[in-house]
């Protein structure tokens, strides 16, 4: 069975069973990859808290990309 078929079937599962499946799949990943995912999650949480407290501002994604493209062109 290929990954696309498995994903299609998994999406038909009830939410709780999908969550269990996600946990099992994450546990099957290498420890270093899970560590990086955990670090990324912590960084994301930290940045979001900073945003909510008004310490940082958000930037419109489309405007950011347009600005970046104009700088490298």
C-alpha positions as CSV (number, residue, x, y, z in Angstrom):
1,X,0.0,0.0,0.0
2,X,1.4,3.4,-0.8
3,X,1.4,6.5,1.4
4,X,-1.4,8.3,-0.5
5,X,-3.8,5.3,0.0
6,X,-2.8,5.0,3.6
7,X,-3.4,8.7,4.2
8,X,-6.8,8.6,2.4
9,X,-7.9,5.7,4.6
10,X,-6.5,7.3,7.8
11,X,-8.5,10.5,7.1
12,X,-11.7,8.4,7.2
13,X,-11.0,7.4,10.9
14,X,-12.7,9.2,13.8
15,X,-10.6,12.0,15.3
16,X,-9.5,10.1,18.3
17,X,-8.2,7.2,16.3
18,X,-6.4,9.6,14.0
19,X,-4.7,11.2,17.0
20,X,-3.6,7.8,18.3
21,X,-2.2,7.0,14.8
22,X,-0.3,10.3,14.8
23,X,1.2,9.5,18.2
24,X,2.3,6.0,17.0
25,X,3.8,7.5,13.8
26,X,5.7,10.2,15.6
27,X,7.1,7.6,18.0
28,X,8.4,5.6,15.0
29,X,10.4,8.6,13.8
30,X,14.1,8.9,14.8
31,X,14.7,10.5,18.2
32,X,16.6,13.4,16.6
33,X,13.7,14.2,14.3
34,X,11.2,14.2,17.2
35,X,13.6,16.4,19.2
36,X,13.7,18.9,16.3
37,X,10.0,18.9,16.1
38,X,9.7,19.5,19.8
39,X,12.2,22.4,19.6
40,X,10.3,23.9,16.7
41,X,7.0,23.6,18.6
42,X,8.5,25.4,21.6
43,X,9.9,28.1,19.4
44,X,6.5,28.6,17.8
45,X,4.8,28.8,21.1
46,X,7.3,31.3,22.4
47,X,6.9,33.5,19.3
48,X,3.1,33.3,19.5
49,X,3.1,34.4,23.2
50,X,5.4,37.3,22.3
51,X,2.9,38.3,19.6
52,X,-0.1,38.0,21.9
53,X,1.7,40.2,24.5
54,X,2.4,42.9,21.9
55,X,6.2,42.4,22.0
56,X,6.3,41.6,18.3
57,X,4.2,42.5,15.3
58,X,2.8,40.2,12.5
59,X,3.7,40.7,8.9
60,X,1.3,39.9,6.0
61,X,2.8,36.9,4.3
62,X,2.1,38.0,0.7
63,X,3.6,41.5,1.5
64,X,6.6,39.8,3.0
65,X,7.2,37.6,0.0
66,X,6.7,40.5,-2.4
67,X,9.2,42.6,-0.5
68,X,11.7,39.8,-0.3
69,X,11.4,39.1,-4.1
70,X,11.9,42.8,-4.8
71,X,15.1,42.8,-2.7
72,X,16.6,39.8,-4.5
73,X,15.6,40.7,-8.0
